[in-house]
Amino acid sequence: MSVERYNVGLIQMSCGPEPEENLARAVAKIREAAKMGANVVCLPELFSAQYFCQREDAKLFDLAEPVPGPTTETLAKAARESKVVVIGSIFEKRARGLYHNTAVTLDADGTVKSIYRKMHIPDDPLYYEKFYFTPGDLGFKATDTAVGRVGTLVCWDQWYPEGARITALHGANVIFYPTAIGWHPAEKAEFGTAQHDAWRTIQRAHAIANGVFVAVVNRVGHENGNVRGNVAPAGQGLEFWGASFLADPFGRVLVEGSHDREEILIGEVNLKELEEVRRNWPFLRDRRIESYGDITQRFVD
């Protein structure tokens, strides 16, 4: 099934140390977004906890859960009751000692339509994700929902044009990026504006290059990664920069959040516009697919 026009709801929220409270707040925001007219609602990356990857701590693996599991069941109920598609980001426990950073797409009737396991895993100061997450093994894909075909990627994936391209080639009309990205406070004055601009620019470029809508959902607030009484060592933490946005296939930003406030952003997806842009800028038509073999190499010496 597909509809020509529908609304996307982006839940820009702050996250506290208690997962149960974060989940309850997320459900309330899903319901509010639905009342505001959203047909698809996306939550930020790992929304049920503070961003714990700021340190390597084996006890934090206790946050993980199976998919389907308690969080997806709660989100499924919210999707079903509000009659909206929900995209939620889960710390997935696949097996003992095997964990993924996973985006789950739940249809408007609450069924799990797709899971996507984050493919690109960062390892940077205060983003120690390789300690926690195994790279995804399901590939890039898109899935049919009550409003049409959508794709999900997760945070660090947003810097890679290959992931956006392949997701678009699977037929996604919208690519969603649940995200947790922010400034190191000591770097913000010197590099903050340029970092945010690069992040915004590359994702708008994905929309243009692939003729798709791109929806980016970030958290806000200053966090040290405190979780359920597990208090992080004193440090500067991260200041998550919010600025969630929806861009159309021409790269125009339709709605955009602030840097420091919780917000529910509603933006319209119009598939007629997607068709018009692709007819006039036929990038998929003009691709020289027989010449791209080098892209599968680490580096061309």
Long-range contacts (C-beta under 8 A, 24 or more apart in sequence): 1-144, 1-146, 1-147, 1-148, 2-144, 2-147, 2-148, 2-149, 2-173, 2-271, 3-39, 3-147, 3-148, 3-271, 4-270, 4-271, 4-272, 5-268, 5-269, 5-270, 5-271, 5-272, 6-39, 6-40, 6-147, 6-148, 6-268, 6-269, 7-37, 7-38, 7-39, 7-40, 7-266, 7-267, 7-268, 7-269, 8-38, 8-39, 8-40, 8-41, 8-42, 8-174, 8-213, 8-215, 8-246, 8-266, 8-267, 8-268, 8-269, 9-33, 9-34, 9-36, 9-38, 9-39, 9-40, 9-41, 9-42, 9-84, 9-264, 9-265, 9-266, 10-41, 10-42, 10-215, 10-216, 10-217, 10-244, 10-245, 10-246, 10-255, 10-257, 10-264, 10-265, 10-266, 10-267, 11-41, 11-42, 11-43, 11-44, 11-47, 11-217, 11-264, 12-44, 12-217, 12-218, 12-219, 12-220, 12-242, 12-244, 12-257, 12-261, 12-262, 12-263, 12-264, 12-265, 13-43, 13-44, 13-47, 13-219, 13-220, 13-262, 14-219, 14-220, 14-221, 14-240, 14-262, 15-44, 15-47, 15-48, 15-49, 15-50, 15-51, 15-219, 15-221, 15-223, 16-50, 17-49, 17-50, 17-226, 17-227, 17-228, 17-229, 18-228, 19-48, 19-49, 19-63, 19-227, 19-228, 22-47, 22-48, 22-49, 23-48, 23-71, 23-74, 26-75, 26-88, 27-74, 27-75, 27-78, 29-264, 30-75, 30-78, 30-79, 30-82, 30-84, 30-86, 31-78, 31-81, 31-82, 32-264, 33-84, 33-264, 33-266, 34-82, 34-83, 34-84, 36-264, 36-266, 37-266, 38-84, 38-264, 38-266, 39-84, 39-85, 39-108, 39-146, 39-147, 40-84, 40-85, 40-86, 40-87, 40-145, 40-147, 40-150, 40-174, 41-84, 41-85, 41-86, 41-87, 42-86, 42-87, 42-176, 42-178, 42-215, 42-217, 43-86, 43-87, 43-88, 43-89, 43-178, 43-217, 44-89, 44-178, 44-179, 44-180, 44-217, 44-218, 44-219, 44-244, 45-89, 45-101, 45-154, 45-155, 45-178, 45-179, 45-180, 45-217, 45-219, 46-89, 46-90, 46-91, 46-101, 46-180, 47-88, 47-89, 47-178, 47-219, 48-90, 48-91, 49-91, 49-227, 50-223, 50-224, 50-225, 50-226, 50-227, 51-180, 51-219, 51-223, 51-225, 51-238, 51-240, 52-132, 52-225, 52-227, 53-126, 53-127, 53-128, 53-129, 53-131, 53-132, 53-225, 54-126, 54-127, 54-128, 54-223, 54-224, 54-225, 54-232, 54-235, 54-237, 54-238, 55-128, 55-225, 55-232, 55-233, 56-128, 56-131, 57-230, 59-230, 60-132, 60-227, 60-230, 61-93, 61-99, 61-132, 63-91, 63-227, 64-91, 64-92, 64-93, 64-99, 65-90, 65-91, 65-92, 65-93, 66-92, 66-93, 66-94, 67-92, 67-102, 67-104, 67-112, 67-115, 68-112, 69-93, 72-104, 72-106, 72-112, 75-104, 75-106, 76-106, 76-110, 76-111, 76-112, 77-110, 79-106, 79-107, 79-108, 79-109, 79-110, 80-108, 80-109, 80-110, 83-108, 84-108, 85-145, 85-146, 85-147, 85-150, 87-150, 87-152, 87-176, 87-178, 88-178, 89-154, 89-178, 91-132, 92-117, 94-134, 98-134, 99-132, 99-133, 99-134, 100-133, 100-134, 100-136, 101-129, 101-132, 101-133, 101-154, 101-155, 102-136, 103-152, 103-153, 103-154, 103-176, 103-178, 105-143, 105-145, 105-150, 105-152, 107-145, 107-146, 108-145, 108-146, 108-147, 109-146, 113-143, 113-144, 113-145, 114-141, 114-143, 114-152, 116-140, 116-141, 116-151, 116-152, 116-153, 116-154, 118-153, 118-154, 118-155, 118-156, 118-157, 119-153, 119-157, 119-163, 120-156, 120-157, 120-159, 120-160, 120-163, 121-156, 122-155, 122-156, 125-184, 126-184, 126-237, 126-238, 129-156, 139-166, 140-166, 140-167, 140-170, 141-167, 141-170, 142-167, 142-170, 142-171, 142-172, 147-269, 148-173, 148-271, 149-173, 150-174, 150-175, 150-176, 151-175, 151-176, 152-176, 152-177, 152-178, 153-177, 154-178, 154-179, 155-179, 155-180, 155-181, 158-199, 158-202, 158-203, 158-206, 158-216, 159-202, 161-202, 161-205, 161-206, 161-209, 162-295, 164-206, 164-209, 164-210, 164-212, 164-214, 165-209, 165-210, 168-210, 168-211, 168-212, 168-284, 169-284, 172-212, 173-212, 173-213, 173-269, 173-271, 173-274, 174-212, 174-213, 174-214, 174-215, 174-269, 175-206, 175-207, 175-210, 175-212, 175-213, 175-214, 175-215, 176-215, 176-216, 176-217, 177-203, 177-214, 177-215, 177-216, 177-217, 178-217, 179-216, 179-217, 179-218, 179-219, 179-244, 180-218, 180-219, 180-240, 181-218, 181-240, 181-241, 182-219, 182-223, 182-238, 182-239, 182-240, 182-241, 183-238, 183-239, 183-241, 184-236, 184-238, 185-222, 185-236, 185-237, 185-238, 185-239, 186-236, 188-239, 192-241, 196-241, 196-243, 200-243, 200-245, 200-253, 203-245, 203-247, 204-247, 204-251, 204-253, 205-251, 207-247, 207-248, 207-249, 207-250, 207-251, 208-249, 208-250, 208-251, 208-281, 209-283, 210-249, 210-283, 210-284, 211-249, 211-274, 211-277, 211-278, 211-281, 211-283, 211-284, 212-249, 212-274, 213-246, 213-247, 213-248, 213-249, 213-269, 213-274, 214-246, 214-247, 215-245, 215-246, 215-247, 215-267, 216-244, 216-245, 216-246, 216-247, 217-244, 218-242, 218-243, 218-244, 218-257, 220-257, 220-258, 220-259, 220-260, 220-261, 220-262, 221-260, 248-273, 248-277, 249-273, 249-274, 249-277, 249-278, 250-277
